[in-house]
Amino acid sequence: MADTPKTLPTDASVPAFLAALEPARRRDEAQAIAALLETVAGCPPVMWGSSIIGYGTYLTKTGTWPRLGFSPRKANHVVYLMDGFDGQADLLAGLGKASTGVSCLYIKKLADIDMGVLAELARRSWAMMATRYPV
């Protein structure tokens, strides 16, 4: 049996977590990302661990994970697009100043990116995850 994941959903308040972020720009940007992802996901956010905001869930042999999420870290906002970035070159080219990891999109400032492109990346990721992991 697989080990229990360390990052699990909690009962912590997402609005309270967001409201406590400093400085104000980081807080405002995190609230904007949270609203965008909630619109895309069509479900309310849940705190996962102490700093990840997740939307929806999917089950794998390693446990339950959020289908879509983000974490307002000190250096970057990290958006978790679980399907990765294969086939997303068209959108990434128009996104603006951001970098990527396997399934992570790192954004220093929202002013540096196109929010419409971010929304489309999130929509594509949500749709792909729904296909891979039907509810």
N, C-alpha and C positions, 0 to 999 in steps of 0.2 A: 504494500500500500504506500502511496506517495506521502511525503511529509506534508503537513498542513501548511499552506502558504502563510507567510508572515503578514502580508497585506490583506486585511479582511474588512468587510463593511462594518461600520460602527453606527451608533445612534447619535453621534456628534452632529451639531447643527451646521449645515453648509453656510447659511447666511451669517451666523456668528463667526465662523472661521474666516469668511471673506471680509467681514466688517473689521476684523482685528488686524488685517494685513497693513503693513507700513512699508514704504511711504504711500501717500495718497494716490500717486500715479499707479503704483503696483496694484493697489486695492481696486481702483476704478477699472483698470485693464482686466483684472481677474474677474470682476463682476460682469464685464462685457463678454468675456470668453464663456463664462458660466451660462449667461443668458443665450448666447448663440448655440452652444452645445445642447442646452435643454430644448431649444426650438427644434434642432435637428433630430434629437433622440425622441422627443415627444414623451419624455418621462422625467420625473423629478431627479435631482442630483442626490447622491449619497456619499458621505465621507468614507473613504477607504484608508484605513490607518490614520495617521495624524495629519497628512498633507495632500492626499490625492482625492480629487472629486471625480466620481465615476457616474456613468449613466448606463442603465441596463446591465445585464449580466450574460455570461456564457459559461458553460461548463466544459472543462477539459480533464484529462487524466491527472493534471496537477492541481485541480481545484476550480473554484468559481472566480471569475475575473470580470471587471467592467468591460462592456463592449466599446466604450468610448470614454475618455477621461482627460483630465489635465491636472497639473500641479503648479501653483504659482511659486516657483522657487526664487531664491534671492537673485541669481544671475540671469535666469530666463524663465519664461512661462513654458512649461513642457506640456505639449498636447500629445496624448497617446492615441494614435490611429492604429489600431491593432492589426489591420491588414497590411501595414507597411506602405511603401511608396512605388512598388512595381507598377508600371503603366501610368504613373502620375506625372511624368515629365512635363506635359502640357500645362498642368496646373502649377507645379512647382516653379516653372519659368515665370509665371505671372504673379506669384505670391508676394515677392519682395524679399527683404533681408531676413532670412531665417536659415537655419541649418537643420539637417536631419540625421537621425540614427536609424536603427532597424525599424522601429515603430514609433519613434519619438520625433516630434517637430519642436525645435527650440526657437523661441521668439524672444528677443530682448525687449522690444517696444512695439506695441500695436500700431503706432504711427508708421512703422517701417513696413507694414504688410497690408495687403488688400483683404479686408474682412470678407468680401464676397467670395474670394478664392478660398479662404480658410473654411468658410461655410460649405463650399462645394467639396473640398477635401474631406470634411467631416461627414457630409451626406454620402459620398462614395464609400467611405470606410464603414459607416453604419449599414449601408445596403449590402456590402460584401460580407460583413460579419453575420447579417441576417440570413444570407444565402448559405454560408459555411456552417452556421450554428442556429438552425431554426429553433424558435421558442418551443 
